[in-house]
Amino acid sequence: MDWDALTDDLVVVFCTVPDAPTGEAIADALVGERLVACVNIIPGVRSIYRWKGEVCRDDELLLVMKTRSELAPELAGRVKALHPYETPELICLPMGGGSAPYAEWVRNETRR
């Protein structure tokens, strides 16, 4: 693995969705609008959480999105507009480092 790239300008954003059609619709919009370079849709997530005083258990999917950090605020706003949840999960983590060719691809596939 080529870990020669500093990727301080790149982030990974996590978001859960209730079903595959919702995940695909959000992914299609974000990739189409070049807010992200890629969205992985990971099935089989079981979420247990507290919501409005109740413990909830739901089967969900996890979206893993890669983008430039400067686009994260706009990405969050777009996800909130497209997402059916009142409060969608949005967690943004710095990429930190990675493959130079992959990092360059993410930069090139997101709008500037």
PyRosetta script that sets phi, psi and omega in degrees:
from pyrosetta import init, pose_from_sequence

init()
pose = pose_from_sequence("MDWDALTDDLVVVFCTVPDAPTGEAIADALVGERLVACVNIIPGVRSIYRWKGEVCRDDELLLVMKTRSELAPELAGRVKALHPYETPELICLPMGGGSAPYAEWVRNETRR")
pose.set_psi(1, 137.5)
pose.set_omega(1, -179.0)
pose.set_phi(2, -94.5)
pose.set_psi(2, 98.3)
pose.set_omega(2, -178.7)
pose.set_phi(3, -103.1)
pose.set_psi(3, 47.7)
pose.set_omega(3, -172.6)
pose.set_phi(4, -99.3)
pose.set_psi(4, 5.1)
pose.set_omega(4, -175.2)
pose.set_phi(5, -109.9)
pose.set_psi(5, 131.5)
pose.set_omega(5, 167.0)
pose.set_phi(6, -82.0)
pose.set_psi(6, 131.6)
pose.set_omega(6, -175.4)
pose.set_phi(7, -125.7)
pose.set_psi(7, 41.7)
pose.set_omega(7, -179.6)
pose.set_phi(8, -60.4)
pose.set_psi(8, -20.7)
pose.set_omega(8, -179.9)
pose.set_phi(9, -89.8)
pose.set_psi(9, 2.3)
pose.set_omega(9, -177.7)
pose.set_phi(10, -116.5)
pose.set_psi(10, 149.8)
pose.set_omega(10, 179.6)
pose.set_phi(11, -135.4)
pose.set_psi(11, 160.4)
pose.set_omega(11, 171.2)
pose.set_phi(12, -115.7)
pose.set_psi(12, 130.5)
pose.set_omega(12, -178.7)
pose.set_phi(13, -117.6)
pose.set_psi(13, 130.5)
pose.set_omega(13, 178.6)
pose.set_phi(14, -105.5)
pose.set_psi(14, 142.2)
pose.set_omega(14, 177.7)
pose.set_phi(15, -154.6)
pose.set_psi(15, 131.3)
pose.set_omega(15, 174.6)
pose.set_phi(16, -91.2)
pose.set_psi(16, 150.7)
pose.set_omega(16, 177.2)
pose.set_phi(17, -134.8)
pose.set_psi(17, 158.0)
pose.set_omega(17, -175.0)
pose.set_phi(18, -76.8)
pose.set_psi(18, -24.0)
pose.set_omega(18, -175.0)
pose.set_phi(19, -160.9)
pose.set_psi(19, 168.1)
pose.set_omega(19, -177.3)
pose.set_phi(20, -63.1)
pose.set_psi(20, -44.0)
pose.set_omega(20, 179.1)
pose.set_phi(21, -59.1)
pose.set_psi(21, -39.3)
pose.set_omega(21, 177.6)
pose.set_phi(22, -65.2)
pose.set_psi(22, -45.7)
pose.set_omega(22, 179.4)
pose.set_phi(23, -60.6)
pose.set_psi(23, -43.4)
pose.set_omega(23, -179.8)
pose.set_phi(24, -68.4)
pose.set_psi(24, -37.8)
pose.set_omega(24, 178.2)
pose.set_phi(25, -64.5)
pose.set_psi(25, -43.8)
pose.set_omega(25, 178.3)
pose.set_phi(26, -65.5)
pose.set_psi(26, -45.4)
pose.set_omega(26, 179.9)
pose.set_phi(27, -61.1)
pose.set_psi(27, -45.9)
pose.set_omega(27, 179.4)
pose.set_phi(28, -58.8)
pose.set_psi(28, -44.1)
pose.set_omega(28, -179.6)
pose.set_phi(29, -64.0)
pose.set_psi(29, -47.2)
pose.set_omega(29, -175.3)
pose.set_phi(30, -68.2)
pose.set_psi(30, -40.3)
pose.set_omega(30, 177.2)
pose.set_phi(31, -69.7)
pose.set_psi(31, -42.6)
pose.set_omega(31, 179.4)
pose.set_phi(32, -60.8)
pose.set_psi(32, -35.8)
pose.set_omega(32, 179.4)
pose.set_phi(33, -87.2)
pose.set_psi(33, 1.6)
pose.set_omega(33, 179.0)
pose.set_phi(34, 61.4)
pose.set_psi(34, 27.7)
pose.set_omega(34, 173.7)
pose.set_phi(35, -79.5)
pose.set_psi(35, -22.5)
pose.set_omega(35, 175.4)
pose.set_phi(36, -136.5)
pose.set_psi(36, 154.6)
pose.set_omega(36, 175.5)
pose.set_phi(37, -85.3)
pose.set_psi(37, -30.5)
pose.set_omega(37, -172.9)
pose.set_phi(38, -157.9)
pose.set_psi(38, 147.4)
pose.set_omega(38, 171.3)
pose.set_phi(39, -130.9)
pose.set_psi(39, 121.9)
pose.set_omega(39, 170.7)
pose.set_phi(40, -92.0)
pose.set_psi(40, 134.2)
pose.set_omega(40, 177.3)
pose.set_phi(41, -110.6)
pose.set_psi(41, 111.8)
pose.set_omega(41, -174.5)
pose.set_phi(42, -107.7)
pose.set_psi(42, 115.2)
pose.set_omega(42, 179.2)
pose.set_phi(43, -81.6)
pose.set_psi(43, 171.9)
pose.set_omega(43, 171.1)
pose.set_phi(44, 83.5)
pose.set_psi(44, 22.8)
pose.set_omega(44, 178.5)
pose.set_phi(45, -88.6)
pose.set_psi(45, 128.2)
pose.set_omega(45, 175.3)
pose.set_phi(46, -109.1)
pose.set_psi(46, 114.7)
pose.set_omega(46, -177.1)
pose.set_phi(47, -104.9)
pose.set_psi(47, 130.7)
pose.set_omega(47, 174.0)
pose.set_phi(48, -122.1)
pose.set_psi(48, 121.2)
pose.set_omega(48, -172.3)
pose.set_phi(49, -153.5)
pose.set_psi(49, 165.1)
pose.set_omega(49, 176.4)
pose.set_phi(50, -101.1)
pose.set_psi(50, 130.5)
pose.set_omega(50, 179.3)
pose.set_phi(51, -141.3)
pose.set_psi(51, 120.7)
pose.set_omega(51, 178.4)
pose.set_phi(52, 51.9)
pose.set_psi(52, 44.2)
pose.set_omega(52, 175.1)
pose.set_phi(53, 83.7)
pose.set_psi(53, -1.5)
pose.set_omega(53, -178.4)
pose.set_phi(54, -116.2)
pose.set_psi(54, 145.6)
pose.set_omega(54, 172.0)
pose.set_phi(55, -85.3)
pose.set_psi(55, 125.4)
pose.set_omega(55, -177.1)
pose.set_phi(56, -115.0)
pose.set_psi(56, 151.4)
pose.set_omega(56, 175.6)
pose.set_phi(57, -132.8)
pose.set_psi(57, 121.7)
pose.set_omega(57, -178.3)
pose.set_phi(58, -138.7)
pose.set_psi(58, 144.7)
pose.set_omega(58, 169.2)
pose.set_phi(59, -86.0)
pose.set_psi(59, 128.9)
pose.set_omega(59, -177.1)
pose.set_phi(60, -136.9)
pose.set_psi(60, 178.0)
pose.set_omega(60, 171.1)
pose.set_phi(61, -120.4)
pose.set_psi(61, 153.5)
pose.set_omega(61, 180.0)
pose.set_phi(62, -110.2)
pose.set_psi(62, 126.8)
pose.set_omega(62, 172.0)
pose.set_phi(63, -94.1)
pose.set_psi(63, 129.6)
pose.set_omega(63, 175.5)
pose.set_phi(64, -116.8)
pose.set_psi(64, 111.7)
pose.set_omega(64, -172.1)
pose.set_phi(65, -114.5)
pose.set_psi(65, 138.5)
pose.set_omega(65, 179.0)
pose.set_phi(66, -115.3)
pose.set_psi(66, 130.2)
pose.set_omega(66, -177.4)
pose.set_phi(67, -157.8)
pose.set_psi(67, -179.4)
pose.set_omega(67, 173.9)
pose.set_phi(68, -85.5)
pose.set_psi(68, 143.2)
pose.set_omega(68, -175.4)
pose.set_phi(69, -59.2)
pose.set_psi(69, -33.5)
pose.set_omega(69, -179.3)
pose.set_phi(70, -66.7)
pose.set_psi(70, -19.2)
pose.set_omega(70, 178.8)
pose.set_phi(71, -91.2)
pose.set_psi(71, -8.6)
pose.set_omega(71, -174.9)
pose.set_phi(72, -57.4)
pose.set_psi(72, -44.4)
pose.set_omega(72, 178.7)
pose.set_phi(73, -62.0)
pose.set_psi(73, -41.7)
pose.set_omega(73, 178.5)
pose.set_phi(74, -67.9)
pose.set_psi(74, -39.4)
pose.set_omega(74, 176.3)
pose.set_phi(75, -58.8)
pose.set_psi(75, -46.2)
pose.set_omega(75, 179.5)
pose.set_phi(76, -60.2)
pose.set_psi(76, -44.1)
pose.set_omega(76, 178.6)
pose.set_phi(77, -62.5)
pose.set_psi(77, -40.3)
pose.set_omega(77, -179.9)
pose.set_phi(78, -67.9)
pose.set_psi(78, -42.5)
pose.set_omega(78, 178.1)
pose.set_phi(79, -61.1)
pose.set_psi(79, -44.3)
pose.set_omega(79, 179.3)
pose.set_phi(80, -59.8)
pose.set_psi(80, -36.7)
pose.set_omega(80, 179.6)
pose.set_phi(81, -71.0)
pose.set_psi(81, -31.4)
pose.set_omega(81, -176.3)
pose.set_phi(82, -92.7)
pose.set_psi(82, -20.3)
pose.set_omega(82, -169.5)
pose.set_phi(83, -83.5)
pose.set_psi(83, 139.9)
pose.set_omega(83, 179.8)
pose.set_phi(84, -77.7)
pose.set_psi(84, -17.1)
pose.set_omega(84, -178.3)
pose.set_phi(85, -76.2)
pose.set_psi(85, 147.0)
pose.set_omega(85, 175.2)
pose.set_phi(86, -62.0)
pose.set_psi(86, -39.5)
pose.set_omega(86, 179.5)
pose.set_phi(87, -133.4)
pose.set_psi(87, 86.2)
pose.set_omega(87, -179.8)
pose.set_phi(88, -68.6)
pose.set_psi(88, 146.5)
pose.set_omega(88, 174.0)
pose.set_phi(89, -69.2)
pose.set_psi(89, 126.5)
pose.set_omega(89, 174.0)
pose.set_phi(90, -137.8)
pose.set_psi(90, 111.2)
pose.set_omega(90, 179.5)
pose.set_phi(91, -123.9)
pose.set_psi(91, 124.1)
pose.set_omega(91, -176.4)
pose.set_phi(92, -114.6)
pose.set_psi(92, 123.0)
pose.set_omega(92, 179.9)
pose.set_phi(93, -122.6)
pose.set_psi(93, 140.6)
pose.set_omega(93, 176.5)
pose.set_phi(94, -66.6)
pose.set_psi(94, 142.5)
pose.set_omega(94, 177.7)
pose.set_phi(95, -72.1)
pose.set_psi(95, -40.4)
pose.set_omega(95, 175.2)
pose.set_phi(96, 81.4)
pose.set_psi(96, -56.2)
pose.set_omega(96, -179.1)
pose.set_phi(97, -163.9)
pose.set_psi(97, 164.1)
pose.set_omega(97, 179.5)
pose.set_phi(98, 170.9)
pose.set_psi(98, -164.2)
pose.set_omega(98, -179.7)
pose.set_phi(99, -71.3)
pose.set_psi(99, 127.9)
pose.set_omega(99, -179.4)
pose.set_phi(100, -59.1)
pose.set_psi(100, -46.3)
pose.set_omega(100, 179.5)
pose.set_phi(101, -63.5)
pose.set_psi(101, -37.7)
pose.set_omega(101, 179.2)
pose.set_phi(102, -67.6)
pose.set_psi(102, -44.8)
pose.set_omega(102, 179.2)
pose.set_phi(103, -58.9)
pose.set_psi(103, -42.5)
pose.set_omega(103, 179.4)
pose.set_phi(104, -65.5)
pose.set_psi(104, -38.4)
pose.set_omega(104, 177.5)
pose.set_phi(105, -61.3)
pose.set_psi(105, -45.2)
pose.set_omega(105, 178.7)
pose.set_phi(106, -59.5)
pose.set_psi(106, -44.6)
pose.set_omega(106, 178.9)
pose.set_phi(107, -61.0)
pose.set_psi(107, -43.1)
pose.set_omega(107, -176.8)
pose.set_phi(108, -71.9)
pose.set_psi(108, -26.4)
pose.set_omega(108, -176.7)
pose.set_phi(109, -92.8)
pose.set_psi(109, -1.7)
pose.set_omega(109, 176.7)
pose.set_phi(110, -111.0)
pose.set_psi(110, 148.6)
pose.set_omega(110, -175.3)
pose.set_phi(111, -72.3)
pose.set_psi(111, 157.2)
pose.set_omega(111, -177.4)
pose.set_phi(112, -115.1)
pose.dump_pdb("model.pdb")
